[in-house]
Amino acid sequence: MVQKAAIAFMGRSADVPPELQGVLRFRAGLEKRELRGDEPVAILRIGDTGSHHALFLDGADIKSIREELEGIEAELDPEARKALQSRSKAEKG
């Protein structure tokens, strides 16, 4: 069953709330990234599962995010899709 992914946090990595920092550090470790604090990130809440998924938004587009979420049987809810699309457009100028 596909779960809806909603934004729990979107902003700079330094501003991630303490209760979500673990998922961000885990994702950074998987990608072998050193967190600087200025990376644009989004933390998604996956349905009612209590799970979260971290995304690094530098260079990410909506298509790559959707493909990544398909791999964990999730899809963006309409509000998350709109927010991420707006962010992507603003980044492109």
C-alpha positions in Angstrom: 0.0 0.0 0.0 1.4 3.4 -1.0 1.7 5.8 1.9 1.4 9.6 1.6 4.5 11.6 2.4 3.9 15.0 4.1 6.5 17.6 5.0 7.5 17.5 8.6 10.3 20.0 8.1 11.8 22.0 5.2 14.7 24.4 5.5 18.4 24.4 6.3 20.0 21.4 7.9 21.2 23.4 10.9 17.5 24.3 11.7 16.2 20.7 11.7 14.3 20.1 15.0 16.1 17.9 17.5 13.6 15.1 17.2 14.3 14.8 13.4 18.1 15.2 13.5 18.7 11.5 13.8 17.0 10.7 10.4 19.0 13.5 8.8 22.3 12.3 10.2 21.4 8.7 9.1 20.7 9.9 5.6 23.9 12.0 5.5 25.9 8.9 6.6 24.3 6.8 3.8 25.3 9.4 1.2 28.7 9.9 2.9 28.0 13.6 3.4 29.5 15.9 6.0 26.7 18.2 7.3 27.7 21.9 7.0 24.5 23.3 8.3 23.5 25.2 5.2 22.2 22.4 3.1 18.6 22.7 2.0 16.7 19.6 3.3 13.2 18.3 3.7 12.1 15.7 6.2 9.0 13.8 5.1 6.6 12.0 7.5 5.5 8.8 5.8 1.8 8.2 6.3 0.8 7.0 9.7 3.8 4.8 10.1 5.8 7.0 12.4 8.6 6.8 9.9 10.5 9.8 8.4 12.5 10.1 5.2 15.2 12.8 4.7 15.9 14.5 1.4 18.8 16.7 0.5 17.3 19.2 -1.9 20.5 20.6 -3.4 20.2 19.6 -7.0 17.0 17.5 -6.4 14.0 18.0 -8.7 10.5 16.8 -8.2 10.9 13.9 -10.6 13.9 12.5 -8.8 12.1 12.9 -5.4 9.0 11.1 -6.7 11.2 8.3 -8.1 13.0 8.0 -4.7 9.8 7.8 -2.8 8.5 5.1 -5.2 11.3 2.9 -3.9 9.8 3.1 -0.4 6.2 2.8 -1.5 5.4 6.4 -0.8 4.2 9.4 -2.7 4.0 13.1 -2.0 0.8 14.5 -0.7 -0.6 17.5 -2.7 0.7 20.0 -0.2 4.2 18.5 -0.1 4.3 18.3 -3.9 3.3 22.0 -4.2 5.9 23.1 -1.6 8.7 21.2 -3.2 7.8 22.4 -6.6 7.7 26.0 -5.4 11.1 25.6 -3.8 12.5 24.1 -6.9 11.2 26.9 -9.1 12.6 29.6 -6.6 16.0 27.9 -6.6 16.1 28.0 -10.5 15.4 31.7 -10.3 
